[in-house]
Amino acid sequence: MERNNLYPVFLKTSNLHILIVGGGNVAEEKLTFLTKSSPDAKVTMVSPIYRKVTRQLALRFDVELITDSYQAKYLMGKHMVIATTDVPEVNIQVYNDCRSFDKLVNVADNPPYCDFYMGGIVTKGNVKIAISTNGKSPTTAKRLRQFFEDVIPDDITKMVQNLNDYRKTIKGDFEQKVDKMNEITQKLVEKV
């Protein structure tokens, strides 16, 4: 049976430098996705041209725009790279350069050339859920995201904060604290 072997992580993008190669529709989509989830992400884009909306979004989120064709020198100091051009040869060059310089890379809509996928993300206050379909169905991830956005209450941050405050008052060793928190939160998953 096939399974998803991807390892999910939540990155502190304000501590990382991300490069988006391209300035078209796909680049705009990736920038929108990234800034929606992580508005403090440090992002640089390189492209000979940019869409007007991309420029506006970049200005709003303090994204550095470099007006130039892709060159490997733009990878220096970057941790992650997203290639979005409509020229397959350029995207493959970005991938190969990233391999040479040990950079994480995502070539949009080309799973064999991806170290990571940008899945569906649900954010409600301090709660964030990432959804992956192993790169097979972005539409499914989108529908699951919409489902979770509807069912997770908007005030879930209040519950998270209350549980965090309570957790700080629990006495005992780590195992005792975990047992107590499990006892309290069990009610969240009980069927009515």
N, C-alpha and C positions, 0 to 999 in steps of 0.2 A: 504494500500500500504506500502510495506517495505521501510525503509529509513535508511540512515547512520546516527547514532546518536553520532558518535565519535567526540570528540572535538580536533581540530588540534592545536598544539602548536609548537613553534620553541624554542628548548632548547639550552642554552649556555653550551654546553658539556664540555667546558674548565673549567667550574665552578663545574661540577658534576663528580662523580666517577662511572664508569660503569664497571660491571663485566660480562665477557662472560665465561660461564661454558661449556667447551668442546674444542677440538683442531682439529676436523676433517673438512670435506668439508663444512658443514653448518656453523661452527664457522668461518671458513675462509671467507665464503660469507658474514656473518654478519659484520665481522671486515672490510672487503673491502668496504661494503656499508657505514658503519659508518665513516670510515676514508676518504672516497671520499667526503662525505658531510661535515664532521667536522674533518679536519685533526689535529686540536688541542685538540680533545677529550682526556680525561684522562681515559684510559682503562687498566684493568687488566684481564688476562685470567688465568683460572685454568683448568688443564687437565693432566692426566698421560702421554700423548704423544701429540706431535704437528706435523703437516705436515711441510715439509721443507719450502714451500711457505708461510705458516702461520708465521713461525719463521722470515722469511725475511721481511714480511710485518710488523710484530710486531717491529722489529728492526728499520725499516724506520720511524715508527710513535711513537717510544718511549713507546711501550706497555709493561707493566710488565707481564712476563710469570712466572707462578707458576706451577712447575711440581709436581702435587699431584692429588689425587682423591678429588672430591668435598666434602667439609665439611661446615657446617653452619657458622663457624668462618670466612670464606672468605667473608661473606656478610657485616661484620662490616665495617662501613665507606663508604659503597657503596650506591648510590641513585637509580640506575637502574641495573637490571640483565637480561641477555639474556641466556637462557638454550638451548644448542644445541647438547646435547649428543645423542648417538644412543641407550641409555638405558632408556626406558620410565619411569622406577621406579626412576631413578636419577632425571630426569626432573620434575617429580611430587614432589619429595622431595624438589627440589629447589623452586618450586612454593609454597609449603606449608610453607617452611622456610621463604620465602619472605612475605607471608601473616602474619606470626607471628611477623616479624620485620618491618612491614609497608614499604616494598620496592616495587617499581614498577617492574613488571616482564613480560617477554615475553618468552613463551616456544615455540620455533620455530615449525611452522606447526601444532600448536595445539591451535586454537582460544579460546576454553573454559578456557585455562590456560594463558591468556594474558590480561594484563592491557593496553597494547598498541601494535600497529602493526608498522612495519617498512615499510611504503608505498613507492611508487615511488617518486623520488625527481628530480626536474629539477633545476639546478643552472646555472645562467648566471650573472656573476659579483655580484651585490648587490641584484639581484632578485632571489628568491627561491620559487618554487611552490611544494607543497606536494600533492600527489595523494593517495587517499584511496578508496578501493573497499569493505570496511567493512570486510576485511579478506577473502573475497569470491573468488577473482580472481587476484592473483599477476600478471598473464600474461596480463590482461587488464590494470593494473596500469603500467606495463612495456611499453605497446604499446602507452598509453597516454603520458608517459614520453618521448618516442622517438618522438612523434608528436610535443610536446611543445618544445623540444630541437631544432627541425627543424624550427619552426615558430617564435620563439623569437629571435630577432636579437642579434648577438654577442656583439654589442656595446650598449646594453640597459643600461649599467651602466652610460654611458654618459648622456642619457636622464634622468635617475633617479637623477644624480648629478645636472644637470641643473634645474630640477624641485625643488630639495631641496634648491638650491641657490636662486631661484626665491621666493620660499615660505618664506624665511627669510626676504625678502624685503617688503612683503605685510603688510600694516597697517590695523588696526581695531581689533575687537574682534575675538574670535575663530570662531564664525559662519560666519563672513564676510570672514575670511581667507579660510574656507572650501568652501564657495560659489565660491570664485575666483579660487581656485584650481580645483574645479569641472568644472567650465567654461572652463578653459584652457585644462584640460585633456579629456574633452568630445570628442574632435577630434580623440582621440585614438580609440574610439569604434564606431565611425560613419561608416556606410556602404557607400562605394564608388559607 
